[in-house]
């Protein structure tokens, strides 16, 4: 069997950093090529790195000729809040890069992972326990690109048998890497501010419920999906994935249990309108049935682990 050779685009981002470290631990550091438009830092720098433009088909082909990829985790994208500042560039980056990856995988035996998002949903979508197959009416260019990407993935599987797999991520929370311009970023920023200043001004209202997930669960879900036998993957658009649903007020209350002097204020901005179009909670029955997905962290466990590890990280960086 050919040894694995893996490319991760957008590897310096929130998901990419932790996914790359997990894959390098599994396959060895030289088997996982990380790529981004910025240099990797820390542990991520210990291994192959390529800086290239993900909208360039020629650059992608050049890297494949050099490394002979067997898997590509295509994470490079502009997220919801950042994407609204430059919609046309967001569309070009998100869509052109995906099509280049799918075209490469059409020509060579490459397994592809591409993340979708809860941003595909809209105000007409059922807000509670949003089902896998439902009304999907995104209101951001990021969401539109993700919905279009889901259909391209399904098309390349149906027509060319490209083994492409996908998850609709909820908001992701991590202490290792800062968030990257999404509407759910408050759920990361709040921890930094709680530890550093004991105060946080939230850009969403206190009772805005959104689906979230702790990063260890998200990485585990990604790897479990990619490890599953091909015949088990019955959804070739993108799987719903549920983790924890909570509001800023609920998260603040959990933080106060560990940082009693912490306080929060609410000053909603343009991101509130985006959040209002997204679900409160997700139904991930198909992921449970098809490849055995099960969430591990609840709100309390996630909050405890975030604060414990973030305090260590911030203390270490201050020395």
N, C-alpha and C positions, 0 to 999 in steps of 0.2 A: 504494500500500500504506500502511495506517495506521501511523504511527510507533509504536515500542514504548513502552509505559508499564508499568513493572514495580513490583510491591509485594513487599518482603521482610519477613515477620514474624519476630520474634526476631532482628532484624538486628544487635544488639549482642553476640550470642553468638559462640562460637568459629568456627562455619562462616559465620554471617551476615556478620560483619565483612569477611572476605576475599572472600566471594562478592559482596557489595555493591560493593567497590572494583573487582573485575574487571568487573562488569556496567556500572558507571559509566564505566570506561575504554573499554568497547566502545560504549555507547550515549549517553554524555554524562551528567553528574551530575544534570541535571534530569529525566532519563527514569526514574530509579530512586528510588522512595520507600522509605526505610527506616523501620521501625516497631519499637517495643519498649516495655517499661514503664519504661525508664530512658533518660536522655539519651545520645545518641552522643558519643563523644570523638574527638579527633584528626581524621584525614582523613575519617572517617565523618560528622562533623558538617557537612562542606562539601557540602550538598545537601538536598533535601527530607526532612523528618522528621515523622512523625506518632506521637503517643503514644495508643494505644488498647487497649482490652480485647479480646483475640482471641476471647473467649467470647461477645462481643456481636455478634449478627448485624446489628443496626441500625447499629453503628459501622462494620462492614465495608461494608455497602451505602452508607453515607454517603461513605466514602472512594472507593468505585468511582464514584459519581456525580460526585465532584469530579475524579478523575484519569482515569477510563476505562481501567482496567487491561487490558492484553493478555496479561500473564503474572503469575502469583503464585508466589513461592517461599515456601512455608509452613513455616518452620523452628521456630516457637515451640513449645516443649514442656518438660516437666520430665523430666530424665534418670533413669537407673537408680537410682543411690545416693540422690539427693535425693528421687526419687519414692517410695521405700520409707518415707520419714518421714511422708508424708501421702498414702496411696494413693487415697482418694476424690477429693481435689482434683486429683491427678495425672490420674486418669481423666477427670474433667470437663474440665480444661484441654486435654489432648491430643486427646480425641475430639470435644468440642463445636466446638472451633476448626476441626478438619479438615472436619467436616460443613458448617459455615458456608461454608468456602471452596469445597467441592465443589458446594454448592447455588448459589452465585454463578456458578460456572463452568458449571452446567447451564443457567442463564438467559442467559448472555452468552458470546461466543467468547473464552474465557480459557484459555490453556495453563497447567497447574498442575504445579509440582514439589513433591513431599512426600517427605522422607527417612524411610526405615525404618532398621533396625538389626540387627546380629547378636544383639541382645537377644531377637529372636523365637525363637531356638533354645533348646533345653533339654537336660537331661542324657540324654534318650533320643535326641537327634539325633546322627548320626555325627560324631565330634569332629575327624577328620582329613579335609581336603579336602571339607568339608561341601557336598553337592550343592545345586543350585538347588531341586529338588523333593524333599522329604524329610520325616521326622517333625519336627513343629514344636510344642514344648511349653514355652512361656516360663514362667519362675518369678518374674518381677517384674511389677508393675503397668505399668511402662514397656514391657516386652516384650509384655504382653498388649494394651496399647493400640496398639502398632505392628503386631502381627499383625492385630488388628481393623481398623486403618486400611488395611492392604494389601487386605483383602477389600472394604472400602468403595470404595477406589480402583478395583478391578476391577469392582465393581458399577456405579459411575457411568460407567465406560467402556463396559461391555456394554449398559447400558440407555439411557444418555443420550448416548453418544459423547463424553464429556468427555475431552479429551486430557490425561490425568494420567500423570505419569512418576515413577519412584521408584528409589532405590538403597538397599540394605541396607548402611549404612556400617559399617566396622569401627571400632576405636578410632582417633581422629584426633589428630595431633600437630602443634602450631603454636607458633611463637615470637611471633606477633603478638598473640594473644589467649589469656588463661588458660583452662583447661578449665572446664567448667560443671557439675560434680556427677556425673560418670559413673564407672563402675568402672575404666575404662582411664585415668583421670586421672594415675595414677602416672607414665605415660610422658611427661607434660609436666612435672609437678612436679619430677621427678628432675633435669631440666636446670637449672631455676632454683636448686635446692639445691646441685647440683654446682658451679656457678659461684660462688654466694654463700657457701656454707659448706664445700664440699668433702666433704659428708656427706649421706646421705639415709636415712631410715627408711621402708621400703616396706611398704604395707598388704597386699601379696600375697606369697605364698611365692616363693622364688627361681626355681623351675622351673614357674611358671604361664605356659603359652604362650597368647597371645591374638592374634587377627588385628588388625593395626594398619595405618595409612596416613599418610603425610606429607601435610599439608594442600594443598600445590600439586597433588599428584595428585588429591586429592578434589575440589578446585575444577575442575580440568580435566575430570574424569570427569562432573561435574554439567553443565558447559556442553556437553560433547560429547553427552551424552544428550539434552539439550534441543535441540541443533542438528540432531539426526538426523531424517531424513524420517519422517513418521508411520508409513509402511508398514514401516519397519525395526524399530519397537518392538513386538516380539511378546509381551513379558512385561508385562502390565498390573497385576500384583501389585507386585513389587519385585525388582530385579536384585541377585543376589549380586555383591559387588565385593571382589576380593582385592588386598592390597598386600604387607605384610611381616608375617610371624609370628615372634615372638621372646618370650623370657622376660625377667623383670627382671634375672636374672644375665647374660644375653647383652647386654642394653642397657648394664648397668653396665660390662661388659668393654670395650665400644666407647668409652664415655665415658672410661674410664681411659687409653685410648691417647692422648687429648688432654689429660686432666687427671690426671696420674699419681698424685697424692695423694688422689684421690677414694676414698671408702669407702662401703659400704652395709650396712645391717642390715635384718632382716626381722621385722616384727611384724604378722602378718595380723589383720585385723578383719572386720566383717560383710561387707565387699565381697568377701572371699575366697569365701564361699558363692555369691555371684552369679557370680563369674568361673568357678567350677567347673562351672556349667551351660552355659557358652558354648564354642564350638568352639576348636580349636587353630589351624586353618587353613581357608581357604575355596576352593571351586571356583567360578570365575567364567566358565566356558566360554561360557555364553549371552551374557553381556555382550561377550565377545570376538567372538563370531560375529555378533551382531545389529547392534552399532554400533561395532565395532572397538576396544574398550577394551584398553589395554595399560599396565601399571604402569611407572613410570620410576625411582623411587627405591628403592634397597636400604637395608639397615640402616646400613651404613658411610656412604653418601652422605647419608642423612638426618641421622645424628648429627653429621657434620662441618658440614653446613649449619645445623643447629639451634644448635650451640655458637657458630659464627662470628657468626650474626645476633643471637643472644640476648645475647652479650657486648656487641655494639654498642648494642643496645636498653637494656640495664641501665646501661651507662656513660652513655648520653645522658640517661636519666631521673634519674641521680644528680647531674647537673650543674645 
